[in-house]
Amino acid sequence: MEDIIIKPIGVIHTPHKDIKTMPIQPIAAEGIKGYIEILPEYSQGLKDIEGFSHLTLLYYFHKIAGYELVLVPFMDTEERGIFACKAPKRPNAIGLSTVRLLGVQGNILYIDQVDMLDGTPLIDIKPFYPRYDNRENVKIGWLEKNKDLPVEKLRSDERFK
């Protein structure tokens, strides 16, 4: 199989300078604001984005070294397969977060609910559309036993450095 080359379209700026104590999901980052700086050559692609309240961001975990196929995720004490959790130590180190769009000014997107490190390379942006992006009657595997954990209070630690 051929390699895939992906180039960043921008940079995500956040107050998170270190992995330790970061929120582990956007829902746990309510009120934590940041901004995205889209590279000038991609700024035309922002046309009409201001009409959306939320955006799904795909980004590169640029501070993660290597990967683990089996690990203990943040919300558990048992080992799980990497593809059965959202831990950052992934074979392709790609992150996914849905954030609230606060405003657009030129090539800058102001966002809330940031759960990524400052300087994170942005790979892509998708508008969040509830009809397409939400599902009903879902099964959540091993997370079922942890579904009532207060994720808003959980923070990252150094296990995925």
Phi and psi in radians as a Rosetta constraint file:
Dihedral C 1 N 2 CA 2 C 2 CIRCULARHARMONIC -1.334 0.35
Dihedral N 2 CA 2 C 2 N 3 CIRCULARHARMONIC 2.635 0.35
Dihedral C 2 N 3 CA 3 C 3 CIRCULARHARMONIC -1.182 0.35
Dihedral N 3 CA 3 C 3 N 4 CIRCULARHARMONIC 2.674 0.35
Dihedral C 3 N 4 CA 4 C 4 CIRCULARHARMONIC -1.926 0.35
Dihedral N 4 CA 4 C 4 N 5 CIRCULARHARMONIC 2.260 0.35
Dihedral C 4 N 5 CA 5 C 5 CIRCULARHARMONIC -1.857 0.35
Dihedral N 5 CA 5 C 5 N 6 CIRCULARHARMONIC 2.144 0.35
Dihedral C 5 N 6 CA 6 C 6 CIRCULARHARMONIC -2.096 0.35
Dihedral N 6 CA 6 C 6 N 7 CIRCULARHARMONIC 2.269 0.35
Dihedral C 6 N 7 CA 7 C 7 CIRCULARHARMONIC -1.904 0.35
Dihedral N 7 CA 7 C 7 N 8 CIRCULARHARMONIC 2.430 0.35
Dihedral C 7 N 8 CA 8 C 8 CIRCULARHARMONIC -1.080 0.35
Dihedral N 8 CA 8 C 8 N 9 CIRCULARHARMONIC 2.585 0.35
Dihedral C 8 N 9 CA 9 C 9 CIRCULARHARMONIC -1.800 0.35
Dihedral N 9 CA 9 C 9 N 10 CIRCULARHARMONIC -0.098 0.35
Dihedral C 9 N 10 CA 10 C 10 CIRCULARHARMONIC 3.098 0.35
Dihedral N 10 CA 10 C 10 N 11 CIRCULARHARMONIC -2.989 0.35
Dihedral C 10 N 11 CA 11 C 11 CIRCULARHARMONIC -2.291 0.35
Dihedral N 11 CA 11 C 11 N 12 CIRCULARHARMONIC 2.412 0.35
Dihedral C 11 N 12 CA 12 C 12 CIRCULARHARMONIC -1.696 0.35
Dihedral N 12 CA 12 C 12 N 13 CIRCULARHARMONIC 2.196 0.35
Dihedral C 12 N 13 CA 13 C 13 CIRCULARHARMONIC -1.885 0.35
Dihedral N 13 CA 13 C 13 N 14 CIRCULARHARMONIC 2.222 0.35
Dihedral C 13 N 14 CA 14 C 14 CIRCULARHARMONIC -2.433 0.35
Dihedral N 14 CA 14 C 14 N 15 CIRCULARHARMONIC 2.938 0.35
Dihedral C 14 N 15 CA 15 C 15 CIRCULARHARMONIC -1.350 0.35
Dihedral N 15 CA 15 C 15 N 16 CIRCULARHARMONIC -0.087 0.35
Dihedral C 15 N 16 CA 16 C 16 CIRCULARHARMONIC -1.467 0.35
Dihedral N 16 CA 16 C 16 N 17 CIRCULARHARMONIC 1.881 0.35
Dihedral C 16 N 17 CA 17 C 17 CIRCULARHARMONIC -1.692 0.35
Dihedral N 17 CA 17 C 17 N 18 CIRCULARHARMONIC -0.257 0.35
Dihedral C 17 N 18 CA 18 C 18 CIRCULARHARMONIC -2.450 0.35
Dihedral N 18 CA 18 C 18 N 19 CIRCULARHARMONIC 2.595 0.35
Dihedral C 18 N 19 CA 19 C 19 CIRCULARHARMONIC -1.087 0.35
Dihedral N 19 CA 19 C 19 N 20 CIRCULARHARMONIC -0.657 0.35
Dihedral C 19 N 20 CA 20 C 20 CIRCULARHARMONIC -1.101 0.35
Dihedral N 20 CA 20 C 20 N 21 CIRCULARHARMONIC 2.309 0.35
Dihedral C 20 N 21 CA 21 C 21 CIRCULARHARMONIC 1.328 0.35
Dihedral N 21 CA 21 C 21 N 22 CIRCULARHARMONIC 0.142 0.35
Dihedral C 21 N 22 CA 22 C 22 CIRCULARHARMONIC -1.244 0.35
Dihedral N 22 CA 22 C 22 N 23 CIRCULARHARMONIC 2.641 0.35
Dihedral C 22 N 23 CA 23 C 23 CIRCULARHARMONIC -1.108 0.35
Dihedral N 23 CA 23 C 23 N 24 CIRCULARHARMONIC 2.581 0.35
Dihedral C 23 N 24 CA 24 C 24 CIRCULARHARMONIC -1.627 0.35
Dihedral N 24 CA 24 C 24 N 25 CIRCULARHARMONIC -0.125 0.35
Dihedral C 24 N 25 CA 25 C 25 CIRCULARHARMONIC -2.663 0.35
Dihedral N 25 CA 25 C 25 N 26 CIRCULARHARMONIC 2.706 0.35
Dihedral C 25 N 26 CA 26 C 26 CIRCULARHARMONIC -1.005 0.35
Dihedral N 26 CA 26 C 26 N 27 CIRCULARHARMONIC -0.582 0.35
Dihedral C 26 N 27 CA 27 C 27 CIRCULARHARMONIC -1.076 0.35
Dihedral N 27 CA 27 C 27 N 28 CIRCULARHARMONIC -0.438 0.35
Dihedral C 27 N 28 CA 28 C 28 CIRCULARHARMONIC -1.564 0.35
Dihedral N 28 CA 28 C 28 N 29 CIRCULARHARMONIC 0.037 0.35
Dihedral C 28 N 29 CA 29 C 29 CIRCULARHARMONIC -2.012 0.35
Dihedral N 29 CA 29 C 29 N 30 CIRCULARHARMONIC 0.456 0.35
Dihedral C 29 N 30 CA 30 C 30 CIRCULARHARMONIC -0.994 0.35
Dihedral N 30 CA 30 C 30 N 31 CIRCULARHARMONIC 2.225 0.35
Dihedral C 30 N 31 CA 31 C 31 CIRCULARHARMONIC 1.528 0.35
Dihedral N 31 CA 31 C 31 N 32 CIRCULARHARMONIC -0.087 0.35
Dihedral C 31 N 32 CA 32 C 32 CIRCULARHARMONIC -1.653 0.35
Dihedral N 32 CA 32 C 32 N 33 CIRCULARHARMONIC 1.985 0.35
Dihedral C 32 N 33 CA 33 C 33 CIRCULARHARMONIC -1.807 0.35
Dihedral N 33 CA 33 C 33 N 34 CIRCULARHARMONIC 2.715 0.35
Dihedral C 33 N 34 CA 34 C 34 CIRCULARHARMONIC -2.724 0.35
Dihedral N 34 CA 34 C 34 N 35 CIRCULARHARMONIC -2.968 0.35
Dihedral C 34 N 35 CA 35 C 35 CIRCULARHARMONIC -2.600 0.35
Dihedral N 35 CA 35 C 35 N 36 CIRCULARHARMONIC 2.751 0.35
Dihedral C 35 N 36 CA 36 C 36 CIRCULARHARMONIC -1.982 0.35
Dihedral N 36 CA 36 C 36 N 37 CIRCULARHARMONIC 2.272 0.35
Dihedral C 36 N 37 CA 37 C 37 CIRCULARHARMONIC -1.827 0.35
Dihedral N 37 CA 37 C 37 N 38 CIRCULARHARMONIC 1.887 0.35
Dihedral C 37 N 38 CA 38 C 38 CIRCULARHARMONIC -1.423 0.35
Dihedral N 38 CA 38 C 38 N 39 CIRCULARHARMONIC 2.345 0.35
Dihedral C 38 N 39 CA 39 C 39 CIRCULARHARMONIC -1.062 0.35
Dihedral N 39 CA 39 C 39 N 40 CIRCULARHARMONIC 2.479 0.35
Dihedral C 39 N 40 CA 40 C 40 CIRCULARHARMONIC -0.905 0.35
Dihedral N 40 CA 40 C 40 N 41 CIRCULARHARMONIC -0.650 0.35
Dihedral C 40 N 41 CA 41 C 41 CIRCULARHARMONIC -1.191 0.35
Dihedral N 41 CA 41 C 41 N 42 CIRCULARHARMONIC -0.201 0.35
Dihedral C 41 N 42 CA 42 C 42 CIRCULARHARMONIC -1.951 0.35
Dihedral N 42 CA 42 C 42 N 43 CIRCULARHARMONIC -0.011 0.35
Dihedral C 42 N 43 CA 43 C 43 CIRCULARHARMONIC -1.116 0.35
Dihedral N 43 CA 43 C 43 N 44 CIRCULARHARMONIC -0.493 0.35
Dihedral C 43 N 44 CA 44 C 44 CIRCULARHARMONIC -1.077 0.35
Dihedral N 44 CA 44 C 44 N 45 CIRCULARHARMONIC -0.470 0.35
Dihedral C 44 N 45 CA 45 C 45 CIRCULARHARMONIC -1.186 0.35
Dihedral N 45 CA 45 C 45 N 46 CIRCULARHARMONIC -0.150 0.35
Dihedral C 45 N 46 CA 46 C 46 CIRCULARHARMONIC -1.457 0.35
Dihedral N 46 CA 46 C 46 N 47 CIRCULARHARMONIC -0.066 0.35
Dihedral C 46 N 47 CA 47 C 47 CIRCULARHARMONIC -0.919 0.35
Dihedral N 47 CA 47 C 47 N 48 CIRCULARHARMONIC 2.231 0.35
Dihedral C 47 N 48 CA 48 C 48 CIRCULARHARMONIC 1.320 0.35
Dihedral N 48 CA 48 C 48 N 49 CIRCULARHARMONIC 0.048 0.35
Dihedral C 48 N 49 CA 49 C 49 CIRCULARHARMONIC -1.199 0.35
Dihedral N 49 CA 49 C 49 N 50 CIRCULARHARMONIC -0.454 0.35
Dihedral C 49 N 50 CA 50 C 50 CIRCULARHARMONIC -1.122 0.35
Dihedral N 50 CA 50 C 50 N 51 CIRCULARHARMONIC -0.234 0.35
Dihedral C 50 N 51 CA 51 C 51 CIRCULARHARMONIC -1.394 0.35
Dihedral N 51 CA 51 C 51 N 52 CIRCULARHARMONIC -0.076 0.35
Dihedral C 51 N 52 CA 52 C 52 CIRCULARHARMONIC -1.810 0.35
Dihedral N 52 CA 52 C 52 N 53 CIRCULARHARMONIC 2.474 0.35
Dihedral C 52 N 53 CA 53 C 53 CIRCULARHARMONIC -1.500 0.35
Dihedral N 53 CA 53 C 53 N 54 CIRCULARHARMONIC -0.454 0.35
Dihedral C 53 N 54 CA 54 C 54 CIRCULARHARMONIC -2.370 0.35
Dihedral N 54 CA 54 C 54 N 55 CIRCULARHARMONIC 2.596 0.35
Dihedral C 54 N 55 CA 55 C 55 CIRCULARHARMONIC -2.263 0.35
Dihedral N 55 CA 55 C 55 N 56 CIRCULARHARMONIC 2.503 0.35
Dihedral C 55 N 56 CA 56 C 56 CIRCULARHARMONIC -1.750 0.35
Dihedral N 56 CA 56 C 56 N 57 CIRCULARHARMONIC 2.156 0.35
Dihedral C 56 N 57 CA 57 C 57 CIRCULARHARMONIC -1.832 0.35
Dihedral N 57 CA 57 C 57 N 58 CIRCULARHARMONIC 2.368 0.35
Dihedral C 57 N 58 CA 58 C 58 CIRCULARHARMONIC -1.913 0.35
Dihedral N 58 CA 58 C 58 N 59 CIRCULARHARMONIC 2.258 0.35
Dihedral C 58 N 59 CA 59 C 59 CIRCULARHARMONIC -2.526 0.35
Dihedral N 59 CA 59 C 59 N 60 CIRCULARHARMONIC 2.968 0.35
Dihedral C 59 N 60 CA 60 C 60 CIRCULARHARMONIC -1.828 0.35
Dihedral N 60 CA 60 C 60 N 61 CIRCULARHARMONIC 2.202 0.35
Dihedral C 60 N 61 CA 61 C 61 CIRCULARHARMONIC -1.274 0.35
Dihedral N 61 CA 61 C 61 N 62 CIRCULARHARMONIC 1.454 0.35
Dihedral C 61 N 62 CA 62 C 62 CIRCULARHARMONIC -1.268 0.35
Dihedral N 62 CA 62 C 62 N 63 CIRCULARHARMONIC -0.208 0.35
Dihedral C 62 N 63 CA 63 C 63 CIRCULARHARMONIC -1.857 0.35
Dihedral N 63 CA 63 C 63 N 64 CIRCULARHARMONIC 0.108 0.35
Dihedral C 63 N 64 CA 64 C 64 CIRCULARHARMONIC -1.579 0.35
Dihedral N 64 CA 64 C 64 N 65 CIRCULARHARMONIC 2.288 0.35
Dihedral C 64 N 65 CA 65 C 65 CIRCULARHARMONIC -1.879 0.35
Dihedral N 65 CA 65 C 65 N 66 CIRCULARHARMONIC 2.113 0.35
Dihedral C 65 N 66 CA 66 C 66 CIRCULARHARMONIC 1.217 0.35
Dihedral N 66 CA 66 C 66 N 67 CIRCULARHARMONIC -2.954 0.35
Dihedral C 66 N 67 CA 67 C 67 CIRCULARHARMONIC -2.598 0.35
Dihedral N 67 CA 67 C 67 N 68 CIRCULARHARMONIC 2.887 0.35
Dihedral C 67 N 68 CA 68 C 68 CIRCULARHARMONIC -2.309 0.35
Dihedral N 68 CA 68 C 68 N 69 CIRCULARHARMONIC 2.280 0.35
Dihedral C 68 N 69 CA 69 C 69 CIRCULARHARMONIC -1.426 0.35
Dihedral N 69 CA 69 C 69 N 70 CIRCULARHARMONIC -0.397 0.35
Dihedral C 69 N 70 CA 70 C 70 CIRCULARHARMONIC -2.320 0.35
Dihedral N 70 CA 70 C 70 N 71 CIRCULARHARMONIC 2.255 0.35
Dihedral C 70 N 71 CA 71 C 71 CIRCULARHARMONIC -2.727 0.35
Dihedral N 71 CA 71 C 71 N 72 CIRCULARHARMONIC 3.001 0.35
Dihedral C 71 N 72 CA 72 C 72 CIRCULARHARMONIC -1.719 0.35
Dihedral N 72 CA 72 C 72 N 73 CIRCULARHARMONIC 1.924 0.35
Dihedral C 72 N 73 CA 73 C 73 CIRCULARHARMONIC -1.282 0.35
Dihedral N 73 CA 73 C 73 N 74 CIRCULARHARMONIC 2.915 0.35
Dihedral C 73 N 74 CA 74 C 74 CIRCULARHARMONIC -0.965 0.35
Dihedral N 74 CA 74 C 74 N 75 CIRCULARHARMONIC -0.690 0.35
Dihedral C 74 N 75 CA 75 C 75 CIRCULARHARMONIC -1.665 0.35
Dihedral N 75 CA 75 C 75 N 76 CIRCULARHARMONIC 0.445 0.35
Dihedral C 75 N 76 CA 76 C 76 CIRCULARHARMONIC -2.688 0.35
Dihedral N 76 CA 76 C 76 N 77 CIRCULARHARMONIC 2.978 0.35
Dihedral C 76 N 77 CA 77 C 77 CIRCULARHARMONIC -2.072 0.35
Dihedral N 77 CA 77 C 77 N 78 CIRCULARHARMONIC -0.036 0.35
Dihedral C 77 N 78 CA 78 C 78 CIRCULARHARMONIC -1.819 0.35
Dihedral N 78 CA 78 C 78 N 79 CIRCULARHARMONIC 2.661 0.35
Dihedral C 78 N 79 CA 79 C 79 CIRCULARHARMONIC -1.214 0.35
Dihedral N 79 CA 79 C 79 N 80 CIRCULARHARMONIC 2.462 0.35
Dihedral C 79 N 80 CA 80 C 80 CIRCULARHARMONIC -2.367 0.35
Dihedral N 80 CA 80 C 80 N 81 CIRCULARHARMONIC 2.735 0.35
Dihedral C 80 N 81 CA 81 C 81 CIRCULARHARMONIC -1.238 0.35
Dihedral N 81 CA 81 C 81 N 82 CIRCULARHARMONIC 2.474 0.35
Dihedral C 81 N 82 CA 82 C 82 CIRCULARHARMONIC -0.984 0.35
Dihedral N 82 CA 82 C 82 N 83 CIRCULARHARMONIC -0.566 0.35
Dihedral C 82 N 83 CA 83 C 83 CIRCULARHARMONIC -1.427 0.35
Dihedral N 83 CA 83 C 83 N 84 CIRCULARHARMONIC -0.012 0.35
Dihedral C 83 N 84 CA 84 C 84 CIRCULARHARMONIC -1.876 0.35
Dihedral N 84 CA 84 C 84 N 85 CIRCULARHARMONIC 0.254 0.35
Dihedral C 84 N 85 CA 85 C 85 CIRCULARHARMONIC -2.618 0.35
Dihedral N 85 CA 85 C 85 N 86 CIRCULARHARMONIC 3.073 0.35
Dihedral C 85 N 86 CA 86 C 86 CIRCULARHARMONIC -1.896 0.35
Dihedral N 86 CA 86 C 86 N 87 CIRCULARHARMONIC 0.343 0.35
Dihedral C 86 N 87 CA 87 C 87 CIRCULARHARMONIC -1.053 0.35
Dihedral N 87 CA 87 C 87 N 88 CIRCULARHARMONIC 2.600 0.35
Dihedral C 87 N 88 CA 88 C 88 CIRCULARHARMONIC -1.367 0.35
Dihedral N 88 CA 88 C 88 N 89 CIRCULARHARMONIC -0.294 0.35
Dihedral C 88 N 89 CA 89 C 89 CIRCULARHARMONIC -1.416 0.35
Dihedral N 89 CA 89 C 89 N 90 CIRCULARHARMONIC 1.300 0.35
Dihedral C 89 N 90 CA 90 C 90 CIRCULARHARMONIC -1.914 0.35
Dihedral N 90 CA 90 C 90 N 91 CIRCULARHARMONIC 2.739 0.35
Dihedral C 90 N 91 CA 91 C 91 CIRCULARHARMONIC -0.971 0.35
Dihedral N 91 CA 91 C 91 N 92 CIRCULARHARMONIC -0.598 0.35
Dihedral C 91 N 92 CA 92 C 92 CIRCULARHARMONIC -1.956 0.35
Dihedral N 92 CA 92 C 92 N 93 CIRCULARHARMONIC 0.097 0.35
Dihedral C 92 N 93 CA 93 C 93 CIRCULARHARMONIC 0.818 0.35
Dihedral N 93 CA 93 C 93 N 94 CIRCULARHARMONIC 0.758 0.35
Dihedral C 93 N 94 CA 94 C 94 CIRCULARHARMONIC -1.794 0.35
Dihedral N 94 CA 94 C 94 N 95 CIRCULARHARMONIC 2.261 0.35
Dihedral C 94 N 95 CA 95 C 95 CIRCULARHARMONIC -1.826 0.35
Dihedral N 95 CA 95 C 95 N 96 CIRCULARHARMONIC 2.778 0.35
Dihedral C 95 N 96 CA 96 C 96 CIRCULARHARMONIC -2.484 0.35
Dihedral N 96 CA 96 C 96 N 97 CIRCULARHARMONIC 2.153 0.35
Dihedral C 96 N 97 CA 97 C 97 CIRCULARHARMONIC -2.490 0.35
Dihedral N 97 CA 97 C 97 N 98 CIRCULARHARMONIC 2.436 0.35
Dihedral C 97 N 98 CA 98 C 98 CIRCULARHARMONIC -1.786 0.35
Dihedral N 98 CA 98 C 98 N 99 CIRCULARHARMONIC 2.125 0.35
Dihedral C 98 N 99 CA 99 C 99 CIRCULARHARMONIC -2.095 0.35
Dihedral N 99 CA 99 C 99 N 100 CIRCULARHARMONIC 2.857 0.35
Dihedral C 99 N 100 CA 100 C 100 CIRCULARHARMONIC -1.559 0.35
Dihedral N 100 CA 100 C 100 N 101 CIRCULARHARMONIC 2.282 0.35
Dihedral C 100 N 101 CA 101 C 101 CIRCULARHARMONIC -1.512 0.35
Dihedral N 101 CA 101 C 101 N 102 CIRCULARHARMONIC 2.132 0.35
Dihedral C 101 N 102 CA 102 C 102 CIRCULARHARMONIC -1.683 0.35
Dihedral N 102 CA 102 C 102 N 103 CIRCULARHARMONIC -0.540 0.35
Dihedral C 102 N 103 CA 103 C 103 CIRCULARHARMONIC 3.114 0.35
Dihedral N 103 CA 103 C 103 N 104 CIRCULARHARMONIC 2.892 0.35
Dihedral C 103 N 104 CA 104 C 104 CIRCULARHARMONIC -2.285 0.35
Dihedral N 104 CA 104 C 104 N 105 CIRCULARHARMONIC 2.318 0.35
Dihedral C 104 N 105 CA 105 C 105 CIRCULARHARMONIC -2.431 0.35
Dihedral N 105 CA 105 C 105 N 106 CIRCULARHARMONIC 1.765 0.35
Dihedral C 105 N 106 CA 106 C 106 CIRCULARHARMONIC 1.121 0.35
Dihedral N 106 CA 106 C 106 N 107 CIRCULARHARMONIC -2.115 0.35
Dihedral C 106 N 107 CA 107 C 107 CIRCULARHARMONIC -1.706 0.35
Dihedral N 107 CA 107 C 107 N 108 CIRCULARHARMONIC 0.286 0.35
Dihedral C 107 N 108 CA 108 C 108 CIRCULARHARMONIC -1.941 0.35
Dihedral N 108 CA 108 C 108 N 109 CIRCULARHARMONIC 2.249 0.35
Dihedral C 108 N 109 CA 109 C 109 CIRCULARHARMONIC -1.915 0.35
Dihedral N 109 CA 109 C 109 N 110 CIRCULARHARMONIC 2.145 0.35
Dihedral C 109 N 110 CA 110 C 110 CIRCULARHARMONIC -1.614 0.35
Dihedral N 110 CA 110 C 110 N 111 CIRCULARHARMONIC 2.257 0.35
Dihedral C 110 N 111 CA 111 C 111 CIRCULARHARMONIC -2.315 0.35
Dihedral N 111 CA 111 C 111 N 112 CIRCULARHARMONIC 2.790 0.35
Dihedral C 111 N 112 CA 112 C 112 CIRCULARHARMONIC -2.191 0.35
Dihedral N 112 CA 112 C 112 N 113 CIRCULARHARMONIC 2.755 0.35
Dihedral C 112 N 113 CA 113 C 113 CIRCULARHARMONIC 1.335 0.35
Dihedral N 113 CA 113 C 113 N 114 CIRCULARHARMONIC 0.744 0.35
Dihedral C 113 N 114 CA 114 C 114 CIRCULARHARMONIC -1.438 0.35
Dihedral N 114 CA 114 C 114 N 115 CIRCULARHARMONIC 2.221 0.35
Dihedral C 114 N 115 CA 115 C 115 CIRCULARHARMONIC -2.185 0.35
Dihedral N 115 CA 115 C 115 N 116 CIRCULARHARMONIC 0.467 0.35
Dihedral C 115 N 116 CA 116 C 116 CIRCULARHARMONIC -2.157 0.35
Dihedral N 116 CA 116 C 116 N 117 CIRCULARHARMONIC 2.829 0.35
Dihedral C 116 N 117 CA 117 C 117 CIRCULARHARMONIC -1.236 0.35
Dihedral N 117 CA 117 C 117 N 118 CIRCULARHARMONIC 2.643 0.35
Dihedral C 117 N 118 CA 118 C 118 CIRCULARHARMONIC -1.069 0.35
Dihedral N 118 CA 118 C 118 N 119 CIRCULARHARMONIC 2.395 0.35
Dihedral C 118 N 119 CA 119 C 119 CIRCULARHARMONIC 1.512 0.35
Dihedral N 119 CA 119 C 119 N 120 CIRCULARHARMONIC 0.154 0.35
Dihedral C 119 N 120 CA 120 C 120 CIRCULARHARMONIC -1.150 0.35
Dihedral N 120 CA 120 C 120 N 121 CIRCULARHARMONIC 2.222 0.35
Dihedral C 120 N 121 CA 121 C 121 CIRCULARHARMONIC -1.213 0.35
Dihedral N 121 CA 121 C 121 N 122 CIRCULARHARMONIC 2.241 0.35
Dihedral C 121 N 122 CA 122 C 122 CIRCULARHARMONIC -1.563 0.35
Dihedral N 122 CA 122 C 122 N 123 CIRCULARHARMONIC 2.254 0.35
Dihedral C 122 N 123 CA 123 C 123 CIRCULARHARMONIC -1.657 0.35
Dihedral N 123 CA 123 C 123 N 124 CIRCULARHARMONIC -0.734 0.35
Dihedral C 123 N 124 CA 124 C 124 CIRCULARHARMONIC -2.832 0.35
Dihedral N 124 CA 124 C 124 N 125 CIRCULARHARMONIC 2.850 0.35
Dihedral C 124 N 125 CA 125 C 125 CIRCULARHARMONIC -2.271 0.35
Dihedral N 125 CA 125 C 125 N 126 CIRCULARHARMONIC 2.349 0.35
Dihedral C 125 N 126 CA 126 C 126 CIRCULARHARMONIC -2.224 0.35
Dihedral N 126 CA 126 C 126 N 127 CIRCULARHARMONIC 2.403 0.35
Dihedral C 126 N 127 CA 127 C 127 CIRCULARHARMONIC -1.236 0.35
Dihedral N 127 CA 127 C 127 N 128 CIRCULARHARMONIC 2.448 0.35
Dihedral C 127 N 128 CA 128 C 128 CIRCULARHARMONIC -1.452 0.35
Dihedral N 128 CA 128 C 128 N 129 CIRCULARHARMONIC 2.227 0.35
Dihedral C 128 N 129 CA 129 C 129 CIRCULARHARMONIC -2.276 0.35
Dihedral N 129 CA 129 C 129 N 130 CIRCULARHARMONIC 1.883 0.35
Dihedral C 129 N 130 CA 130 C 130 CIRCULARHARMONIC -0.919 0.35
Dihedral N 130 CA 130 C 130 N 131 CIRCULARHARMONIC -0.671 0.35
Dihedral C 130 N 131 CA 131 C 131 CIRCULARHARMONIC -1.071 0.35
Dihedral N 131 CA 131 C 131 N 132 CIRCULARHARMONIC -0.632 0.35
Dihedral C 131 N 132 CA 132 C 132 CIRCULARHARMONIC -1.604 0.35
Dihedral N 132 CA 132 C 132 N 133 CIRCULARHARMONIC -0.567 0.35
Dihedral C 132 N 133 CA 133 C 133 CIRCULARHARMONIC -1.669 0.35
Dihedral N 133 CA 133 C 133 N 134 CIRCULARHARMONIC -0.274 0.35
Dihedral C 133 N 134 CA 134 C 134 CIRCULARHARMONIC -1.729 0.35
Dihedral N 134 CA 134 C 134 N 135 CIRCULARHARMONIC 2.697 0.35
Dihedral C 134 N 135 CA 135 C 135 CIRCULARHARMONIC -2.375 0.35
Dihedral N 135 CA 135 C 135 N 136 CIRCULARHARMONIC 2.628 0.35
Dihedral C 135 N 136 CA 136 C 136 CIRCULARHARMONIC -1.965 0.35
Dihedral N 136 CA 136 C 136 N 137 CIRCULARHARMONIC 2.834 0.35
Dihedral C 136 N 137 CA 137 C 137 CIRCULARHARMONIC 0.953 0.35
Dihedral N 137 CA 137 C 137 N 138 CIRCULARHARMONIC 0.894 0.35
Dihedral C 137 N 138 CA 138 C 138 CIRCULARHARMONIC -1.737 0.35
Dihedral N 138 CA 138 C 138 N 139 CIRCULARHARMONIC 2.710 0.35
Dihedral C 138 N 139 CA 139 C 139 CIRCULARHARMONIC -1.849 0.35
Dihedral N 139 CA 139 C 139 N 140 CIRCULARHARMONIC 2.430 0.35
Dihedral C 139 N 140 CA 140 C 140 CIRCULARHARMONIC -2.077 0.35
Dihedral N 140 CA 140 C 140 N 141 CIRCULARHARMONIC 0.462 0.35
Dihedral C 140 N 141 CA 141 C 141 CIRCULARHARMONIC 0.870 0.35
Dihedral N 141 CA 141 C 141 N 142 CIRCULARHARMONIC -2.379 0.35
Dihedral C 141 N 142 CA 142 C 142 CIRCULARHARMONIC -1.099 0.35
Dihedral N 142 CA 142 C 142 N 143 CIRCULARHARMONIC -0.331 0.35
Dihedral C 142 N 143 CA 143 C 143 CIRCULARHARMONIC -1.251 0.35
Dihedral N 143 CA 143 C 143 N 144 CIRCULARHARMONIC -0.274 0.35
Dihedral C 143 N 144 CA 144 C 144 CIRCULARHARMONIC -0.931 0.35
Dihedral N 144 CA 144 C 144 N 145 CIRCULARHARMONIC -0.731 0.35
Dihedral C 144 N 145 CA 145 C 145 CIRCULARHARMONIC -1.239 0.35
Dihedral N 145 CA 145 C 145 N 146 CIRCULARHARMONIC -0.273 0.35
Dihedral C 145 N 146 CA 146 C 146 CIRCULARHARMONIC -1.980 0.35
Dihedral N 146 CA 146 C 146 N 147 CIRCULARHARMONIC 0.186 0.35
Dihedral C 146 N 147 CA 147 C 147 CIRCULARHARMONIC -1.098 0.35
Dihedral N 147 CA 147 C 147 N 148 CIRCULARHARMONIC -0.357 0.35
Dihedral C 147 N 148 CA 148 C 148 CIRCULARHARMONIC -1.737 0.35
Dihedral N 148 CA 148 C 148 N 149 CIRCULARHARMONIC 0.086 0.35
Dihedral C 148 N 149 CA 149 C 149 CIRCULARHARMONIC -1.082 0.35
Dihedral N 149 CA 149 C 149 N 150 CIRCULARHARMONIC 2.516 0.35
Dihedral C 149 N 150 CA 150 C 150 CIRCULARHARMONIC -1.363 0.35
Dihedral N 150 CA 150 C 150 N 151 CIRCULARHARMONIC 1.344 0.35
Dihedral C 150 N 151 CA 151 C 151 CIRCULARHARMONIC -0.991 0.35
Dihedral N 151 CA 151 C 151 N 152 CIRCULARHARMONIC -0.460 0.35
Dihedral C 151 N 152 CA 152 C 152 CIRCULARHARMONIC -1.088 0.35
Dihedral N 152 CA 152 C 152 N 153 CIRCULARHARMONIC -0.404 0.35
Dihedral C 152 N 153 CA 153 C 153 CIRCULARHARMONIC -1.779 0.35
Dihedral N 153 CA 153 C 153 N 154 CIRCULARHARMONIC -0.176 0.35
Dihedral C 153 N 154 CA 154 C 154 CIRCULARHARMONIC -1.348 0.35
Dihedral N 154 CA 154 C 154 N 155 CIRCULARHARMONIC 2.485 0.35
Dihedral C 154 N 155 CA 155 C 155 CIRCULARHARMONIC -2.258 0.35
Dihedral N 155 CA 155 C 155 N 156 CIRCULARHARMONIC 2.749 0.35
Dihedral C 155 N 156 CA 156 C 156 CIRCULARHARMONIC -1.178 0.35
Dihedral N 156 CA 156 C 156 N 157 CIRCULARHARMONIC 2.852 0.35
Dihedral C 156 N 157 CA 157 C 157 CIRCULARHARMONIC -2.395 0.35
Dihedral N 157 CA 157 C 157 N 158 CIRCULARHARMONIC -2.893 0.35
Dihedral C 157 N 158 CA 158 C 158 CIRCULARHARMONIC -1.587 0.35
Dihedral N 158 CA 158 C 158 N 159 CIRCULARHARMONIC 0.156 0.35
Dihedral C 158 N 159 CA 159 C 159 CIRCULARHARMONIC -1.150 0.35
Dihedral N 159 CA 159 C 159 N 160 CIRCULARHARMONIC -0.353 0.35
Dihedral C 159 N 160 CA 160 C 160 CIRCULARHARMONIC -1.954 0.35
Dihedral N 160 CA 160 C 160 N 161 CIRCULARHARMONIC 0.419 0.35
